[in-house]
Amino acid sequence: MSASVTARSRVAGSDFAALNRLIVNAGLLDRRPAYYAVRASAVTVSMAGAWAVFFLTGPSWWTVAVAAVLGVVFAQAALLAHDVAHRQVFRTRKPSDTAGRIVANVAVGMSYGWWVDKHTRHHNNPNHDDLDPDVQPELLIWATEAAWGRRGIKGFVNRHQAGLFFPLLTLLSIDLRISSIKALRRPGMRRRGLEASLMALHLAGYGAALLLVLSPLQALVFFLVHHAVFGVYLGMTFAPNHKGMPHPTGDEDYLRKQVLTSRNVKGGRLVDIALGGLNYQIEHHLFPAMPTPNLPRAQPIVRAYCEQAGVSYEETGLIMSYRQALRHLHAVGAPLREAR
């Protein structure tokens, strides 16, 4: 390796260290216990209130409205579990795991341990075709190379995946549960018995509530509406973050690997609440342990630093972020449409 290449690598490697010092000196990695106490209380009260209304309403079709509300509350609970997993709430692992399993396994019904492992791999290599589980080809594909050879239902979906994206999000909640169960069947998972027991507790309580209060048809409709709203909402919080952004080669330094693959979404306080702070995706990926309320304060520091370092900083509105993601899906499916 030449001296000039070595020098450039050393400079690039120091970029994040200098930014990290700015963030630490500004106190933006400090915990915010009061914020999370209020947020966790709000989620808990909303969850308990929605279920209380469900039982008070009884066997009525008005419970369909409660199902929609619960879909939103479940998504907010999942976003809270996301922050817990990143040690934004508690500094150490044990209380984080305990709180995470209560929120994810018991309240929401998905495996906290499986999701943490999957999400950690995503953060380590965002948008990497081989290493990021969120872009690996499943029903939808995010890289053109994955399109070749797809036939049948998958081929049909991939030819029209831009138009089918939001309808398919209605199945996301079910997919999370199926993936959780598959993960729990693998012997290498930590605390597998505890994770399974807590998920079973959620399933038993949820099923009993629906079947004891509602008629079979009402229970089915409640289930479908609840999980459809939950899936769409949760999917819409994650879709703007990386979809349609560059796919790295793996040779990038930490700063560029995280910034160039991420997209921020602007929109004010309402968007901040709705997306759980994930609209500050660049700052979140650079500093995963940074508490959510500190992300807006970190943004001008990170943006100015990226401009100084010559690193592209992507930020757009909410609607445009979805348009960019859908355009990317449409372009990726082009080879299949041309083959037809």
MIDRENBA-820771 format. One line per 5 residues: number of its first residue (from 1); their letters; for each residue z, y, x of N, C-alpha, C. Coordinates in steps of 0.2 Angstrom, whole numbers, plus 2048, in hexadecimal, padded with zeros to 3 digits. Layout:
NUM = a = Z:Y:X:Z:Y:X:Z:Y:X  ... .
***
This chain:
1 = msasv = 800:7FA:804:800:800:800:800:806:804  7FC:80B:803:7FB:811:807:801:815:806  802:81A:80B:808:81F:80B:808:823:804  801:825:803:801:82A:7FD:802:826:7F6  800:820:7F6:802:81C:7F0:80A:81B:7EF .
6 = tarsr = 80D:81A:7F5:814:819:7F5:818:81F:7F3  815:825:7F5:818:82B:7F4:818:82D:7EC  812:82B:7EA:811:82D:7E2:815:828:7DE  816:822:7E0:81A:81D:7DD:822:820:7DD  824:822:7E3:82B:825:7E3:82C:82B:7DF .
11 = vagsd = 827:82F:7DF:828:835:7DA:828:833:7D3  823:82F:7D1:823:82D:7CA:82A:829:7C8  82C:825:7CD:833:821:7CC:838:826:7CB  838:82C:7CE:83E:831:7CE:83D:835:7C7  838:835:7C4:837:839:7BE:83D:838:7B9 .
16 = faaln = 83E:832:7B7:843:831:7B2:84A:832:7B5  84B:831:7BB:852:832:7BE:854:83A:7BD  84F:83E:7BE:850:845:7BD:851:847:7B6  84D:844:7B2:84E:846:7AA:855:843:7A8  856:83D:7AA:85D:83A:7A8:863:83F:7AA .
21 = rlivn = 862:842:7B0:868:846:7B2:868:84C:7AE  862:84F:7AB:862:855:7A7:866:853:7A0  864:84D:79E:867:84A:797:86E:849:798  871:846:79D:878:844:79F:87C:84B:79F  879:850:7A3:87C:856:7A4:87D:85A:79D .
26 = aglld = 878:859:799:879:85C:792:87D:859:78E  880:853:790:885:84F:78B:882:84C:786  87B:84A:786:878:847:780:878:840:780  87C:83D:785:87D:835:784:884:834:782  888:839:781:88F:839:77E:88F:836:777 .
31 = rrpay = 894:832:776:894:82F:76F:896:834:76A  894:832:763:895:837:75E:898:833:758  89F:831:759:8A2:82D:754:8A3:830:74D  8A4:837:74D:8A5:83A:746:89E:839:742  898:83A:746:892:839:742:891:832:740 .
36 = yavra = 892:82D:744:891:826:741:897:824:73C  89D:827:73D:8A1:826:737:89F:828:731  89C:82E:730:899:831:72A:893:82D:728  88F:82B:72D:889:828:72B:88A:821:728  88F:81D:72C:891:816:72A:894:817:723 .
41 = savtv = 898:81C:722:89C:81C:71B:897:81E:716  892:822:717:88C:823:712:889:81D:710  887:819:715:883:813:714:887:80E:710  88E:80E:712:892:809:70E:893:80B:707  895:811:706:896:814:6FF:88F:813:6FB .
46 = smaga = 889:814:6FE:883:813:6FA:882:80C:6F9  883:808:6FD:883:801:6FC:887:7FE:6F6  88E:800:6F7:893:7FE:6F2:891:801:6EB  88F:807:6EB:88D:80B:6E5:887:808:6E1  882:806:6E5:87C:803:6E2:87E:7FC:6DF .
51 = wavff = 882:7F8:6E3:884:7F2:6E0:888:7F3:6DA  88D:7F8:6DA:891:7F9:6D4:88D:7FB:6CE  888:7FF:6CF:883:801:6CA:880:7FB:6C7  87E:7F6:6CC:87A:7F0:6CA:87F:7EC:6C5  885:7EB:6C7:889:7E7:6C3:88B:7EA:6BC .
56 = ltgps = 88C:7F1:6BC:88D:7F5:6B6:887:7F5:6B1  881:7F5:6B4:87B:7F5:6B0:87A:7EE:6AC  87C:7E9:6B0:87B:7E2:6AD:874:7E0:6AC  873:7DB:6A7:86C:7D8:6A7:867:7DD:6A3  865:7E2:6A7:861:7E7:6A4:85B:7E8:6A9 .
61 = wwtva = 855:7EA:6A6:850:7EC:6AB:851:7F2:6AF  856:7F6:6AD:858:7FC:6B1:85A:7FA:6B8  85C:7F4:6B9:85E:7F1:6C0:858:7F1:6C5  852:7F2:6C2:84C:7F2:6C6:84D:7F9:6CA  84F:7FE:6C7:850:805:6CB:856:804:6D0 .
66 = vaavl = 85B:800:6CE:860:7FF:6D3:85D:7FB:6D9  859:7F6:6D8:855:7F2:6DD:852:7F7:6E2  84E:7FC:6DF:84B:801:6E4:84F:805:6E8  855:807:6E5:85A:80B:6E9:85D:806:6EE  85E:800:6ED:861:7FC:6F2:85C:7FA:6F7 .
71 = gvvfa = 856:7FB:6F6:851:7FA:6FB:852:7FF:700  853:806:6FE:854:80B:702:85A:80B:706  860:809:703:866:808:706:866:803:70B  863:7FD:70A:862:7F8:70F:85E:7FA:715  859:7FE:714:856:801:71A:85A:805:71E .
76 = qaall = 85E:80A:71B:863:80E:71E:868:80A:722  86A:804:71F:86F:800:722:86C:7FD:729  865:7FB:728:862:7F8:72E:861:7FD:733  860:803:731:85F:808:737:866:80A:73A  86B:809:736:872:80A:739:873:804:73E .
81 = ahdva = 871:7FE:73C:872:7F8:740:86E:7F9:747  868:7FC:746:864:7FE:74C:868:802:751  86B:807:74F:86F:80B:753:875:808:756  878:803:752:87E:7FF:755:87B:7FB:75A  875:7F8:75A:873:7F3:75F:871:7F7:765 .
86 = hrqvf = 870:7FD:765:86E:801:76B:874:804:76E  87A:802:76C:881:804:76F:881:80C:76E  87E:80E:769:87F:816:767:886:817:764  888:812:760:88E:813:75C:894:811:760  894:80B:763:89A:808:767:897:807:76E .
91 = rtrkp = 89B:808:773:899:808:77A:898:801:77D  89D:7FC:77A:89D:7F5:77D:89A:7F1:778  899:7EB:77A:895:7E6:777:898:7E3:771  89F:7E1:772:8A2:7DD:76C:8A3:7E1:766  8A5:7E7:766:8A5:7EB:75F:89E:7EC:75D .
96 = sdtag = 899:7ED:761:892:7EE:75F:890:7E8:75B  891:7E2:75E:88F:7DC:75B:892:7DB:755  899:7DC:754:89C:7DB:74E:89A:7DF:748  899:7E6:74A:896:7EB:745:88F:7E9:743  88B:7E7:748:884:7E6:747:883:7E0:742 .
101 = rivan = 887:7DA:743:887:7D5:73F:889:7D6:738  88E:7DA:737:890:7DC:730:88B:7E0:72D  888:7E4:730:883:7E8:72D:87C:7E4:72C  87A:7E1:731:873:7DD:731:874:7D7:72D  878:7D2:72F:879:7CC:72C:87C:7CC:725 .
106 = vavgm = 882:7CF:724:885:7CF:71E:882:7D4:719  881:7DA:71B:87F:7DF:716:877:7DE:714  873:7DD:71A:86C:7DD:719:869:7D6:718  86C:7D1:71C:86A:7CB:71B:865:7C8:721  865:7CC:726:860:7C9:72C:865:7C8:732 .
111 = sygww = 862:7C5:737:866:7C3:73D:866:7C9:742  86C:7CB:743:86D:7D0:748:86B:7CE:74F  86D:7C8:751:86C:7C6:758:864:7C5:759  861:7C2:754:859:7C1:755:856:7C8:756  858:7CD:752:855:7D3:752:856:7D7:758 .
116 = vdkht = 85C:7D7:75B:85E:7DA:761:85A:7D7:767  859:7D1:767:855:7CE:76C:84E:7D0:76C  84B:7D0:766:844:7D2:765:843:7DA:766  848:7DE:764:847:7E5:765:848:7E7:76C  84C:7E3:770:84D:7E5:777:847:7E3:77B .
121 = rhhnn = 843:7DE:779:83D:7DD:77D:838:7E2:77B  838:7E5:775:834:7EA:773:835:7F0:777  83C:7F2:778:83D:7F8:77C:83C:7F7:783  83C:7F1:786:83B:7F0:78D:833:7F1:78F  82F:7EF:78A:828:7F0:78B:824:7F2:784 .
126 = pnhdd = 825:7F8:782:822:7FA:77C:81B:7FA:77C  818:7F8:777:811:7F7:776:80D:7F3:77B  810:7EF:77F:80D:7EB:784:80A:7E5:780  804:7E3:781:801:7DE:77D:804:7D7:77D  807:7D5:783:80A:7CF:784:811:7CF:784 .
131 = ldpdv = 814:7D4:785:81C:7D4:786:81F:7D8:780  81C:7DC:77C:81F:7DF:776:81E:7DA:770  824:7D8:76D:823:7D3:767:821:7D7:761  821:7DE:761:81F:7E1:75B:818:7E2:75B  814:7E1:760:80D:7E2:760:809:7DB:761 .
136 = qpell = 80D:7D6:762:80A:7CF:763:806:7CD:75C  800:7CA:75D:7FD:7C9:757:800:7C4:752  801:7C6:74C:804:7C1:747:7FF:7C2:741  801:7C5:73B:7FD:7C6:736:7F8:7CC:737  7FB:7D1:73A:7F8:7D7:73C:7F7:7D7:743 .
141 = iwate = 7F1:7DA:746:7F0:7DA:74D:7EF:7E2:74F  7F2:7E3:755:7F2:7EA:758:7EE:7EB:75E  7EA:7E5:760:7E6:7E6:766:7DF:7E2:764  7DA:7E5:766:7D3:7E3:764:7D2:7DC:767  7D5:7DA:76D:7D3:7D3:76F:7D6:7CE:76B .
146 = aawgr = 7DB:7CF:767:7DF:7CA:763:7DB:7C9:75C  7D5:7CD:75B:7D2:7CC:755:7CD:7C6:755  7CA:7C5:75B:7C5:7C0:75C:7C8:7B9:75A  7C4:7B5:756:7C5:7AF:754:7C9:7AE:74E  7CB:7B4:74B:7D0:7B3:745:7CC:7B2:73E .
151 = rgikg = 7CE:7AD:73B:7CA:7AB:735:7CF:7AA:72F  7CC:7A8:729:7D0:7A7:723:7D4:7AD:721  7DA:7AC:71F:7DE:7B1:71C:7E0:7B7:722  7E1:7B4:728:7E3:7B9:72D:7DD:7BD:72F  7D7:7BA:72F:7D1:7BE:730:7CF:7C3:72B .
156 = fvnrh = 7D1:7C1:724:7D0:7C6:71F:7D4:7CC:71F  7DB:7CA:721:7E0:7D0:721:7DE:7D4:727  7DC:7D1:72D:7DA:7D6:732:7D4:7DA:731  7CF:7D8:72E:7C9:7DC:72C:7CB:7E2:728  7D1:7E1:724:7D2:7E6:71F:7DA:7E9:720 .
161 = qaglf = 7DC:7E8:726:7E3:7E9:728:7E6:7F0:727  7E1:7F5:728:7E3:7FC:727:7E5:7FD:71F  7E1:7FA:71B:7E2:7FB:714:7E8:7F7:711  7E9:7F1:715:7EE:7EC:712:7F5:7EE:715  7F5:7F3:71A:7FB:7F4:71E:801:7F5:71A .
166 = fpllt = 801:7FA:715:807:7FC:711:808:7F6:70C  803:7F3:709:805:7EE:704:809:7E8:708  807:7E7:70E:80A:7E1:712:811:7E3:714  813:7E9:714:819:7EB:716:81E:7E9:710  81C:7E7:70A:820:7E5:705:823:7DE:707 .
171 = llsid = 820:7DB:70C:822:7D4:70E:826:7D4:714  827:7DA:717:82B:7DB:71D:832:7D8:71D  836:7DA:717:83C:7D7:716:83D:7D0:716  838:7CD:713:838:7C5:713:837:7C3:71A  832:7C6:71D:830:7C4:724:836:7C4:729 .
176 = lriss = 83A:7C9:728:840:7CA:72C:845:7C4:72B  846:7C2:725:84A:7BD:723:847:7B6:726  841:7B5:725:83E:7AF:728:83E:7AE:72F  83D:7B4:732:83E:7B4:73A:845:7B3:73C  849:7B6:738:851:7B5:73A:852:7AD:739 .
181 = ikalr = 850:7AA:734:852:7A3:733:84F:79F:739  848:7A0:73A:845:79D:740:849:79D:746  84B:7A4:748:84F:7A5:74E:856:7A1:74E  859:7A1:748:85F:79D:748:85F:796:749  859:793:748:857:78C:749:857:78A:751 .
186 = rpgmr = 856:790:755:855:78E:75C:85C:78E:75F  85D:789:763:864:788:766:866:78D:76B  862:791:76E:864:796:773:867:79C:771  867:79D:76A:869:7A4:767:871:7A4:768  873:7AA:76A:87B:7AC:76A:87E:7AC:763 .
191 = rrgle = 884:7A9:763:888:7A9:75D:883:7A7:757  880:7A1:758:87B:79F:752:87F:79D:74C  884:799:74D:888:797:747:88B:79D:743  88D:7A2:746:890:7A8:743:88A:7AC:740  885:7AD:743:87F:7B1:740:87D:7AD:73A .
196 = aslma = 87C:7A6:73A:87A:7A3:734:87F:7A3:72E  885:7A3:730:88A:7A3:72B:88A:7AA:727  88A:7AF:72B:88A:7B6:728:883:7B7:724  87E:7B4:726:878:7B5:722:878:7B1:71C  87B:7AB:71C:87C:7A7:716:881:7AA:711 .
201 = lhlag = 886:7AE:714:88B:7B2:710:887:7B7:70C  882:7BA:70F:87E:7BF:70C:87A:7BC:706  876:7B7:708:872:7B3:704:876:7B1:6FD  87C:7AE:6FE:87F:7AB:6F9:882:7B1:6F4  884:7B6:6F7:886:7BC:6F3:881:7BF:6EF .
206 = ygaal = 87B:7C0:6F3:875:7C4:6F0:873:7BF:6EA  872:7B9:6EB:86F:7B5:6E6:873:7B4:6E0  87A:7B3:6E2:87F:7B3:6DC:87F:7B9:6D8  87E:7BF:6DB:87E:7C5:6D7:878:7C5:6D2  873:7C4:6D5:86D:7C4:6D1:86D:7BF:6CB .
211 = llvls = 86F:7B9:6CD:86E:7B3:6C8:873:7B4:6C3  879:7B6:6C4:87F:7B7:6C0:87E:7BD:6BB  87B:7C2:6BD:87A:7C8:6B9:874:7C9:6B5  86E:7C7:6B9:868:7C8:6B6:865:7C1:6B3  860:7C2:6AF:85C:7BC:6AD:858:7BA:6B2 .
216 = plqal = 855:7B4:6B2:851:7B2:6B8:84B:7B6:6B9  847:7B9:6B4:842:7BD:6B5:844:7C4:6B8  84A:7C6:6B5:84C:7CD:6B8:84E:7CC:6BF  851:7C6:6C1:854:7C5:6C8:84E:7C5:6CC  848:7C2:6CA:842:7C1:6CE:83F:7C8:6D0 .
221 = vfflv = 83F:7CC:6CA:83C:7D3:6CB:840:7D7:6CF  847:7D7:6CE:84C:7DA:6D2:84A:7D9:6DA  84A:7D2:6DB:849:7D0:6E2:843:7D3:6E5  83D:7D2:6E1:837:7D5:6E4:837:7DC:6E5  839:7E0:6E1:83A:7E7:6E1:83E:7E9:6E7 .
226 = hhavf = 844:7E6:6E7:849:7E8:6EC:846:7E7:6F3  843:7E1:6F5:841:7DF:6FB:83A:7E3:6FD  836:7E4:6F8:830:7E8:6F9:832:7EF:6FB  836:7F3:6F8:838:7F9:6FA:83B:7F9:701  840:7F5:702:843:7F4:708:83E:7F3:70E .
231 = gvylg = 839:7EF:70D:834:7ED:712:830:7F3:713  82D:7F6:70E:829:7FC:70F:82D:802:713  833:803:710:837:809:713:838:807:71B  83A:801:71C:83C:7FF:723:835:7FF:727  830:7FD:725:82A:7FD:729:827:804:72A .
236 = mtfap = 828:808:725:826:80F:726:82A:813:72B  830:811:72C:834:814:732:832:812:739  82F:80C:739:82D:80A:740:826:80B:741  821:80B:73C:81A:80B:73D:818:811:741  81B:817:740:818:81D:744:81A:81D:74B .
241 = nhkgm = 81E:819:74D:821:81A:754:81C:818:75A  819:812:759:815:810:75F:80D:80E:75D  80C:80D:756:806:80A:754:800:810:755  7FB:80E:758:7F6:812:75A:7F7:816:761  7FC:814:764:7FE:817:76B:7FB:813:770 .
246 = phptg = 7FA:815:776:7F7:811:77C:7FB:80B:77D  7F8:806:77F:7FB:800:781:7FB:7FF:789  801:7FF:78C:802:7FF:793:800:7F9:797  7FF:7FA:79D:7FD:7F4:7A1:803:7F1:7A4  808:7F4:7A5:80E:7F2:7A8:810:7F5:7AE .
251 = dedyl = 80B:7F9:7B1:80C:7FC:7B8:80F:803:7B7  810:805:7B1:813:80C:7B0:81A:80C:7B2  81D:812:7B5:824:813:7B6:827:814:7AF  82E:814:7AF:832:813:7A9:830:819:7A4  830:81F:7A7:82F:825:7A3:828:825:7A0 .
256 = rkqvl = 823:823:7A3:81C:823:7A0:81B:81D:79B  81E:818:79D:81E:812:799:821:813:792  826:817:792:82A:818:78B:827:81E:788  825:824:78B:822:82A:788:81B:829:785  817:826:78A:810:825:788:80E:820:782 .
261 = tsrnv = 813:81C:781:812:817:77B:815:819:775  819:81F:775:81D:821:76F:81A:827:76C  81C:828:766:81A:82E:762:820:831:75E  821:837:75F:826:83A:75B:823:83D:754  827:83D:74F:825:83F:748:829:846:747 .
266 = kggrl = 826:84B:745:82A:851:743:82A:852:73C  82F:856:739:82F:856:732:836:859:730  83A:85B:734:840:85E:732:846:859:730  84B:85C:72E:851:858:72C:850:852:728  84C:853:723:84B:84D:71E:847:847:721 .
271 = vdial = 843:849:726:83F:843:729:844:840:72E  849:844:731:84E:841:736:852:83C:732  854:83E:72C:859:839:728:855:833:725  84F:834:723:84B:82F:720:849:82A:725  847:82C:72B:845:827:731:84B:825:735 .
276 = gglny = 851:828:734:857:826:738:857:828:73F  853:82D:740:853:830:747:84D:82C:74B  84A:827:748:844:824:74C:83E:828:74D  83E:82E:749:839:833:74A:839:836:751  83F:836:755:83F:838:75C:83E:832:760 .
281 = qiehh = 839:82E:75F:838:828:762:837:829:76A  834:82E:76C:834:82F:774:83B:82F:777  83F:834:774:846:834:777:84A:82E:776  849:82B:770:84C:824:76F:84A:81F:774  844:81E:776:842:819:77A:844:81B:782 .
286 = lfpam = 844:821:783:847:823:78A:84E:822:78B  852:823:785:859:823:785:85B:81F:77F  85B:818:77F:85C:814:779:864:815:777  868:816:77B:86F:817:77A:871:81E:777  86C:823:777:86E:829:775:86F:829:76D .
291 = ptpnl = 875:82C:76B:876:82C:764:871:830:760  86F:82E:75A:86A:831:756:86B:839:755  871:83B:754:871:843:753:870:847:75A  870:843:75F:86E:847:766:867:847:767  863:843:764:85C:843:765:858:849:764 .
296 = praqp = 859:84D:75F:856:853:75E:857:858:763  85E:858:766:860:85C:76B:85C:85A:772  85B:854:773:858:852:779:850:853:779  84D:854:773:846:854:773:843:85A:777  846:860:776:842:866:77A:843:865:781 .
301 = ivray = 849:861:784:849:860:78B:844:85B:78D  843:856:789:83F:850:78B:837:853:78B  836:857:786:82F:859:785:82D:85E:78B  832:862:78C:830:867:792:830:863:798  834:85E:799:834:85A:79F:82D:857:7A0 .
306 = ceqag = 82B:854:79A:824:850:79B:81F:855:79C  81F:85B:799:819:85F:79B:819:861:7A2  81F:862:7A5:820:864:7AC:81D:85E:7B0  81F:858:7AE:81D:852:7B2:816:850:7B1  812:853:7AC:80B:851:7AA:80B:84B:7A6 .
311 = vsyee = 810:849:7A2:810:843:79E:80F:845:797  80A:842:794:808:844:78D:80D:842:788  80F:847:784:815:847:77F:812:847:778  812:842:774:80E:841:76E:813:843:768  811:848:764:815:849:75E:811:84B:758 .
316 = tglim = 812:849:752:80E:84A:74D:812:84A:746  80F:84C:741:812:84C:73A:812:845:738  816:844:733:817:83D:730:811:83A:72D  80D:83E:729:807:83B:726:802:83A:72B  801:83E:730:7FD:83D:736:7FE:837:73A .
321 = syrqa = 805:836:73B:807:830:73F:805:829:73B  805:829:735:803:823:731:7FB:823:731  7F8:829:731:7F0:828:731:7EE:826:738  7F2:828:73D:7F0:825:744:7F1:81E:745  7F6:81B:742:7F8:814:742:7F3:810:73E .
326 = lrhlh = 7F1:813:738:7EC:80F:734:7E5:810:737  7E3:815:73B:7DD:816:73E:7DC:810:744  7E2:80F:747:7E2:80A:74C:7E1:803:74A  7E5:802:744:7E4:7FB:741:7DD:7FA:73F  7DA:7FF:73C:7D3:7FF:73A:7CE:7FE:740 .
331 = avgap = 7CF:801:745:7CB:800:74B:7CC:7F9:74E  7D2:7F7:74E:7D3:7F0:751:7D0:7EB:74D  7CF:7EC:747:7CC:7E6:743:7C4:7E7:743  7C2:7EC:746:7BA:7ED:746:7B6:7E7:748  7B8:7E4:74E:7B4:7DE:750:7B3:7D8:74A .
336 = lrear = 7B9:7D7:746:7B8:7D2:741:7B4:7D5:73C  7B4:7DB:73A:7AF:7DE:735:7A8:7DE:737  7A7:7DF:73D:7A0:7DF:740:79D:7D8:740  7A2:7D3:742:7A0:7CC:742:79E:7CA:73B  7A1:7CD:736:79F:7CB:72F:798:7CD:72D .
***
